[in-house]
C-alpha cells in the first residue's frame, strides 16, 4: 500500500461510524507506521472508524503499563525495537558503545523486557495485543565483526525469546512471525537512517507498510476456512489409481512424489485440528477403497468424511459434501490438479476457494502448502475442534434418520440428548468465537470485538446463555449462544442468537426458546433479527415456528411457540459459568 492510498482509506471512514480504538505503543515517532496501521485496520473493519493513539515518545514500557486498567480501547499494537530496551541500541540514543557498556546494556535489556511483559499481562484479557519483536539490528555496540554474533548479542536474543514465550501464554496476545516478515520485507531494506535521525521514524515506507499489515492481521484475523475437499489422482497421490492399481500409486521421495506425501501430511494435521476433509473424485469406488486401505497412507481413512467417488461431475460431489457438512461454499477450499475441474466446481458453487495442485512445480507446491496453512490457521485449538469430525458424522446420521416422520420421532426420542445451559459465560473465548464465525443460524450477522462484547455484558439486565449438547453418540460441545435483555415481566429482547450447523436437526433451537420462556416467564420474545444472504436456516426456522416469514424486529409470542413446538426429548441441565 502506498502512503497516499493509506491516507485516502483512513479519510473514507464514516464520521458517525462506531469507533475502533487502538493504541500503537512504540519508543519511536510512529508517523507513517500509524497511518499504515490505521489503513489496514480500516480495510478489515469498513463499518467502523479506526482511531489510533500513541504513548509517550521513548517510553514503550510506560505506555503499556498505562493500559492496565483501561476500558476505553479495543486493541493494542506494540512495535518493539532494540532502542526501546536501551537507547544505546538505537542511533538516536547517546552513550558509550565500548566494551565497558555491554554488561550494562544486557542488564537494561533484561529489566526492560521484564517490565514490558508484566505490563502486557496486566492489560485486560479481552483486549487483543499484537507485538512485533525487533525488526532492525542493534547499533554496532559489540566488538565482533558484522558477520559474527557476539556473546552478549546471543544473550539478548535468548532473553527476547523468553519474553516472547511468556507473551504467547497470555490470552489474546499474538506475535508477528519474524520469518514471515523477513519474506515480506527484506531485512536490508528496512532501516532509514535519515528518517530516523531527522523525524524519529526508523523505517522505510515499504517496511512500515508491511509491518503494519501484519499487526493488523494479528489484531483482526480473517476467519479460518472450515473444510477442505480434495481430488485423489495426481493430487492426494501420484498416479491414476483406476489404471495402475492401488499398489502402484505413490507419494514418497523414492518415487519423486514427495509433494503428494507432504500434502497428505498437511491434510492429516488439519484433520487433527478439527478441519473436515472430504474427497470428490471421478473414480471407481472399489479401487479407491483399496487405496485407502494401504497402511502407508499419511492421511488415515478415519480422518476423511465423506468420500464421494463416482464418474459424475465433481460439482455434484462437492455439493453433496457441503450438504453433509452443512457448511457454506465460501468457507471451503477445493484442491484439484485439473484447471477444468476447478473451473467447473467454482461455477457451480460461488464463493468456494479453488486451488490448483501443482504436481510438477515444486516452487508452486511449496507456496500451496503454505497458503493452505494460512487459510486454515487459528491461534489456538479448542476442545470443540477435536470432536468436530465426529459431530459432523453424527449430523449426517441425524439427517438420514430424521428424513421421515415416525422413524425420525423415534430416533430423537431414543437419542438420550442432554442440553446444558451455562448462564453468564461471556468470558469464555469459545462463546465469542462461535458468535463471530457462525453464519447460517445467525440472528443478524453482527460481529463483535472482545472489548465491545465485554462492555455489552456490563449493562444492567443483560444475560447470556451458552448451550452445549451431547447424546448417546457423543458430545458436540458448545453449539449455541444467546444474548439478550430482560426489561419487564412480559418481554425478552434477544440481540444475539447463533447456533453451529453441527447442531441442526436436533430441535436444540426449540429447546432454547422453551428454556427462555420458562426461565423469565415471558409472554413474548423480541428478536433483533435482520435477514442476511447467509442466514436462510434461521429464517426458515422462524417461518416454521411463527407461521409466516419473519421481518426485521421479529416478535414471537409464547402462544405461537407452544402451538408449533414439536415434542422435545432433551434432558436440560442449567448452571453458571
Residue, then its C-alpha position, 0 to 999 in steps of 0.5 A: x500500500x502506498x502512503x497516499x492510498x493509506x491516507x485516502x482509506x483512513x479519510x473514507x471512514x464514516x464520521x458517525x461510524x462506531x469507533x475502533x480504538x487502538x493504541x500503537x505503543x512504540x519508543x519511536x515517532x510512529x508517523x507513517x507506521x500509524x497511518x499504515x496501521x490505521x489503513x489496514x485496520x480500516x480495510x478489515x473493519x469498513x463499518x467502523x472508524x479506526x482511531x489510533x493513539x500513541x504513548x509517550x515518545x521513548x517510553x514503550x514500557x510506560x505506555x503499556x503499563x498505562x493500559x492496565x486498567x483501561x476500558x476505553x480501547x479495543x486493541x493494542x499494537x506494540x512495535x518493539x525495537x532494540x532502542x526501546x530496551x536501551x537507547x544505546x541500541x538505537x542511533x538516536x540514543x547517546x552513550x558509550x558503545x565500548x566494551x565497558x557498556x555491554x554488561x550494562x546494556x544486557x542488564x537494561x535489556x533484561x529489566x526492560x523486557x521484564x517490565x514490558x511483559x508484566x505490563x502486557x499481562x496486566x492489560x485486560x484479557x479481552x483486549x487483543x495485543x499484537x507485538x512485533x519483536x525487533x525488526x532492525x539490528x542493534x547499533x554496532x555496540x559489540x566488538x565482533x565483526x558484522x558477520x559474527x554474533x557476539x556473546x552478549x548479542x546471543x544473550x539478548x536474543x535468548x532473553x527476547x525469546x523468553x519474553x516472547x514465550x511468556x507473551x504467547x501464554x497470555x490470552x489474546x496476545x499474538x506475535x508477528x512471525x519474524x520469518x514471515x516478515x523477513x519474506x515480506x520485507x527484506x531485512x536490508x531494506x528496512x532501516x532509514x537512517x535519515x528518517x530516523x535521525x531527522x523525524x524519529x521514524x526508523x523505517x522505510x515506507x515499504x517496511x512500515x507498510x508491511x509491518x503494519x499489515x501484519x499487526x493488523x492481521x494479528x489484531x483482526x484475523x480473517x476467519x479460518x476456512x472450515x473444510x477442505x475437499x480434495x481430488x485423489x489422482x495426481x493430487x492426494x497421490x501420484x498416479x491414476x489409481x483406476x489404471x495402475x492399481x492401488x499398489x502402484x500409486x505413490x507419494x514418497x521421495x523414492x518415487x519423486x512424489x514427495x509433494x503428494x506425501x507432504x500434502x497428505x501430511x498437511x491434510x492429516x494435521x488439519x484433520x487433527x485440528x478439527x478441519x473436515x476433509x472430504x474427497x470428490x473424485x471421478x473414480x471407481x469406488x472399489x479401487x479407491x477403497x483399496x487405496x485407502x486401505x494401504x497402511x502407508x497412507x499419511x492421511x488415515x481413512x478415519x480422518x476423511x468424511x465423506x468420500x464421494x467417488x463416482x464418474x459424475x461431475x465433481x460439482x455434484x460431489x462437492x455439493x453433496x459434501x457441503x450438504x453433509x457438512x452443512x457448511x457454506x461454499x465460501x468457507x471451503x477450499x477445493x484442491x484439484x490438479x485439473x484447471x477444468x475441474x476447478x473451473x467447473x466446481x467454482x461455477x457451480x458453487x460461488x464463493x468456494x476457494x479453488x486451488x490448483x495442485x501443482x504436481x510438477x512445480x515444486x516452487x508452486x507446491x511449496x507456496x500451496x502448502x503454505x497458503x493452505x496453512x494460512x487459510x486454515x490457521x487459528x491461534x489456538x485449538x479448542x476442545x470443540x475442534x477435536x470432536x468436530x469430525x465426529x459431530x459432523x458424522x453424527x449430523x449426517x446420521x441425524x439427517x438420514x434418520x430424521x428424513x421421515x416422520x415416525x422413524x425420525x420421532x423415534x430416533x430423537x426420542x431414543x437419542x438420550x440428548x442432554x442440553x446444558x445451559x451455562x448462564x453468564x459465560x461471556x468470558x469464555x473465548x469459545x462463546x465469542x468465537x462461535x458468535x463471530x464465525x457462525x453464519x447460517x443460524x445467525x440472528x443478524x450477522x453482527x460481529x463483535x470485538x472482545x472489548x465491545x462484547x465485554x462492555x455489552x455484558x456490563x449493562x444492567x439486565x443483560x444475560x447470556x446463555x451458552x448451550x452445549x449438547x451431547x447424546x448417546x453418540x457423543x458430545x458436540x460441545x458448545x453449539x449455541x449462544x444467546x444474548x439478550x435483555x430482560x426489561x419487564x415481566x412480559x418481554x425478552x429482547x434477544x440481540x444475539x442468537x447463533x447456533x453451529x450447523x453441527x447442531x441442526x436437526x436436533x430441535x436444540x433451537x426449540x429447546x432454547x426458546x422453551x428454556x427462555x420462556x420458562x426461565x423469565x416467564x415471558x409472554x413474548x420474545x423480541x428478536x433483533x433479527x435482520x435477514x442476511x444472504x447467509x442466514x436462510x436456516x434461521x429464517x426458515x426456522x422462524x417461518x416454521x415456528x411463527x407461521x409466516x416469514x419473519x421481518x426485521x424486529x421479529x416478535x414471537x409470542x409464547x402462544x405461537x411457540x407452544x402451538x408449533x413446538x414439536x415434542x422435545x426429548x432433551x434432558x436440560x441441565x442449567x448452571x453458571x459459568 
